[in-house]
Amino acid sequence: MMDREAIKRHFLLSAGFSDAERHPLPGDASTRRYERLTRTDGRTFMLMDQVPALDIQPCRRNETEAERQASGYTAMARLSAGRIEAFVGAAHYLRDQGLSAPEIFEVDTANGFLISEDLGNDLFARLIEAGADETPLYLSAIEVQARLHDLTPPAVLDHDWPLLSYDDMALKTGANLFVEWYPKYDGSVSLSESAVAEWEAQWAPLRQRAEAGVTVFIHRDYHAENLLWLPHREGVARVGLVDFQDCLRAHPSWDLLSLLQDARRDVSRDLETVCLDHYFALRPNIDRAAFMQDYVALATLNEARILGVFARLVTRDNKPRYEAFMPRMWGHIARNIRQPGMEGLRDWFLRHGFEDRLAI
């Protein structure tokens, strides 16, 4: 049996890239690996290397809750389980809408490889760190959202990849990472069965509201580390999109809150307000008050989910660097639970020993 490197070289040979220089890119929390391929004529491409996790199954169409629970976390949360065809199907859909997902040139779904267009290095986060004005970048990202939210997404993408909904079970699975993993990370936290039951009782009606609002395609990881600036293109095409393989249909606030209440960088309250104003100006028929109630609730759920993910990365996977992001997430939660409609969750956090983290 060939090792992974030999399989990769065979794929590159078959695709006509055997002579390309290979430059690995830094990894992240995922199992994907990327290389920049430079051909002899100077043109560059991206190689995605995603080892198929054949022992982990994504959620299938029409799968019952019991079947998803039997399949495990990935199916419950409706993640793509590293399937290359999810990325390809989403890329084709986004490009068909005039958006700048990478063009796909070669695909090997069985082995988990693809070669795509290279959108460059100008991630929003790196440009802002270098001194670029963040406001026009963020407003352009909002315009991408408005474009997507004016569309009715298909039930199935290319490569027969289902565009499933971010439903109650998926939302619950994410939120419950907090009560499962945060006490394992922080020994001062102890959550009884009754505390966990209260957690569920607080979230259930908010999740139901979110599921009722499932109407749009979401990237699901829409933030400044996954957006690239392409200034030579026009309109919404100036925003390059990557890492959208876990896409779903969901409430339209989801990608907005991922962008504006980011885990990895500070987004000022003023910039968040300017961006939301721009969004509602582009979509004037939206009930802003009702939308914002869902935005605040889902932002808080997402931040609890991310705290659970970071706690798991630190505790189980020995990746302590994710601790640095936790105070920012607590800051978002502290602000959100002061909003109308969040009184029950605010009380839950206060009664179960999180006062210091929330600085309330």
Stockholm file with secondary structure:
# STOCKHOLM 1.0

chainA/1-360         MMDREAIKRHFLLSAGFSDAERHPLPGDASTRRYERLTRTDGRTFMLMDQVPALDIQPCRRNETEAERQASGYTAMARLSAGRIEAFVGAAHYLRDQGLSAPEIFEVDTANGFLISEDLGNDLFARLIEAGADETPLYLSAIEVQARLHDLTPPAVLDHDWPLLSYDDMALKTGANLFVEWYPKYDGSVSLSESAVAEWEAQWAPLRQRAEAGVTVFIHRDYHAENLLWLPHREGVARVGLVDFQDCLRAHPSWDLLSLLQDARRDVSRDLETVCLDHYFALRPNIDRAAFMQDYVALATLNEARILGVFARLVTRDNKPRYEAFMPRMWGHIARNIRQPGMEGLRDWFLRHGFEDRLAI
#=GR chainA/1-360 SS CCCHHHHHHHHHHHTTCTTSEEEECCCCSSSCEEEEEECTTSCEEEEEECCCCTTSCCCCTTCCHHHHHHHCHHHHHTCCTTCHHHHHHHHHHHHHTTCBCCCEEEEETTTTEEEEECCCSCBHHHHHHTTCCHHHHHHHHHHHHHHHHTSCCCSEEGGGEECCBCCHHHHHHHHHHHHHHHHHHCTTCCCCHHHHHHHHHHHHHHHHHHHHTCCEEECSSCSTTSEEECTTSCGGGGEEECCCTTCEEECTHHHHHHHHSCSSSCCCHHHHHHHHHHHHHHSTTSCHHHHHHHHHHHHHHHHHHHHHHHHHHHHTTCCGGGGGGHHHHHHHHHHHTTSTTCHHHHHHHHHTTCHHHHTC
#=GC SS_cons         CCCHHHHHHHHHHHTTCTTSEEEECCCCSSSCEEEEEECTTSCEEEEEECCCCTTSCCCCTTCCHHHHHHHCHHHHHTCCTTCHHHHHHHHHHHHHTTCBCCCEEEEETTTTEEEEECCCSCBHHHHHHTTCCHHHHHHHHHHHHHHHHTSCCCSEEGGGEECCBCCHHHHHHHHHHHHHHHHHHCTTCCCCHHHHHHHHHHHHHHHHHHHHTCCEEECSSCSTTSEEECTTSCGGGGEEECCCTTCEEECTHHHHHHHHSCSSSCCCHHHHHHHHHHHHHHSTTSCHHHHHHHHHHHHHHHHHHHHHHHHHHHHTTCCGGGGGGHHHHHHHHHHHTTSTTCHHHHHHHHHTTCHHHHTC
//
